[in-house]
Amino acid sequence: MPSMPATPSVRSPLDELGLNLTRRRFFGQGSHLLGGAALASLAGRQGQAAALETGPDGVARVAGALGPHFAPKAKQVIYLHMVGGPPQQDLFDYKPAMNEWYDKDLPESIRQGQRLTTMTSGQARFPIAPSKYAFTQHGKSGMWVCELLPHTAKMVDEMCFIRSMHTEAINHEPAITYMQTGNQITGRPCLGSWLSYGLGSLNDDLPTFVVLVARPTNTEQVQAIGARLWSSGFLSGEYSGVSFRSSGDPILYLKDPPGVSRDVRRTTLDGLQALNEQTFERIGDPETRTRIAQYEMAFRMQASVPELTDLASESQATLDLYGDAVTKPGSFANTMLMARRMVERGVRFVQVYHNNWDTHGNVAGRLPDQCRDVDQPCWALVQDLKSRGMLDDTLIIWGGEFGRTVYSQGGLSKENYGRDHHPRCFTMWMCGGGARPGQIYGETDDFSYNIVKDPVHIRDFHATVLHLLGFDHERFTYRHLGLDNKLTGVEHARVIPELMT
């Protein structure tokens, strides 16, 4: 692992308040004189990248940013969360021995009294449901991949598979929250917010952290998701994710109303700036400055977002790479191309959600649609980033909040079955950004029920991702309510070197 130089200062809310009070005195002496000029400068910085500075340790950082602690392998992240929990044994965790166990009861020696959801705890029996899909080994790594993912199979030697992820959460709300924020209880900063806080912005005209919610082709059983998953929690509101809509204007009120010119809009914001400065003079709340910054970002986004979302500049070859659905707003293919365009323009963290992976029933009817949605676009994203020289410093993450049971929920036949939630093991993958290509890490038992080698807890995964971004998870903290809070929490977490180059 790289050596760890002295930690850049960690700012607490009191530090932020002191900094802002210093600014308060400065603005109090000349706010009317400087306000218009400062805002005019902000308004004129279209397309400018943030300034970088190199510290005494030789690490480049955004001017004024907290970190990174050491030279990162990745500078940006595209996180693809499959909402509902993909069935690992139907996609990546090949278990041929289960064919002999069809419709036989799950042995108690395997279950070991582990917790079940209320959706299956009342079943009279737990019959084994082998995967109905064919698997084939691919690449030099020999990774087994389901027939539903032919494009993914072509790039296994560029991917890092973790087949031994596990969590304590067994229901969606706490499980997704745990995966996104490091805690099952809502109200804490998510991974994207932590990295926005730590790394700073690479583009003054776009948010540091963007959220895209792709629409699945099949909507048989979608899960509710909302802004709590991309909240900044106890961090400043400026670090929250900005959600782009999948239809219509990507951002509400992106266009000025009829009859409102840019000059009028600018004058309005100047007036709001003056009022907010007066509020800050009286109260000194740092969130007032956050509000001012967000108004200015919104003004600049009125110019930057239309260019970002206009695909006219993309070649036909690039569009073909992502598949036929790429020009359909909100499709997963369109979302993947938008994610590439965002990191290309300096967005630090792009969080993508794709729903309907909660396969309690009808695996045969739903899983092909789910895989068809994501397979080619994921492959295209990797190839597109690689062709542009961006894959080495862009980390792609794919996975859900937990796995699925080997036993069937509800009716079972050789052609169809359902699977309940299973937190004891599931599969995720990473690609680019320092993730070790061709790696297959961790093993589960013949039932894909328990981990038998190299377990990876969510805390370990978060610690490893932070390390790839240049942060020591033990030192990357924020003081709140007297506690130096961390994404990885207070329990032990370890960085896993085998997952990194």
Secondary structure by P-SEA (a helix, b strand, c coil): ccccccccccccaaaaaaaaaaaaaaaaacccccaaaaaaaaaaccccccbbbbcccccccccccccccccccccbbbbbbbccccccccccccccccccccccccccccccccccccccccccbbbbbcccbbbbbbcccccccccccaaaaaccccbbbbccccccccccaaaaaaacccccccccccaaaaaaacccccccccccbbbbbbbbccccbbbbbccccccccccccccbbbbbbccccccccccccccccaaaaaaaaaaaaaaaaaaaaacccaaaaaaaaaaaaaaaaacccccccccccccaaaaaaacccccccccaaaaaaaaaaaaaacccbbbbbbccccccccccccaaaaaaacaaaaaaaaaaaaaacccccbbbbbbccbbbbccccccccccccccccccccbbbbbcccccccccccccccccccccccccccaaaaaaaaaaaaccccccccccccccccccccccbbbbbccccc
